[in-house]
Amino acid sequence: MTNQALLLMDMQIGIVSRLPSERSEALLSVLSTTAATARKARIPVIHVRVAFRAGTPEISQRNQAFSNLAASGAMAETDDATQVHPAISP
């Protein structure tokens, strides 16, 4: 028996919106179909997103890139930009 899952990483509104619309639409279409096929086959679909809780306990002080994001208040877990894109939402 094998353990299988479909891992969809960083498919957040704020990240997907950085792509040109024709590319994002194509990507989301493929991922939506892929997720539906996985679910039909009873393969778990796991969404991974980057978002920070209040106080940013996830961020090491040594991680300069994420520390700069935290200092700016970006990527809060409730921000629209950090939510899984609705075209492929769980």
NORQUI-V130315 format. One line per field, one symbol per residue. ss: DSSP state (h for helix, s for strand, l for the rest). phi: phi as a letter, one per 20 degrees, with the letter a starting at -180 (. if undefined). psi: psi as a letter, one per 40 degrees, with the letter a starting at -180 (. if undefined). Layout:
ss->???
phi->???
psi->???
//
This chain:
ss->llllsssssllshhhhllllhhhhhhhhhhhhhhhhhhhhlllssssslllslllllllllllhhhhhhhhhlllslllhhhlslhhhll
phi->.decbedddmeegfefffeggfffffffffffffffffffemefddddceadfgnlffeffeeffffffffenfmffefgfeefgffcfg
psi->hihiihhhhffiddddeeiiddddddddddddddddddddefhihhhhihihihefeehieegddddddddeeifieeiddeihhddei.
//
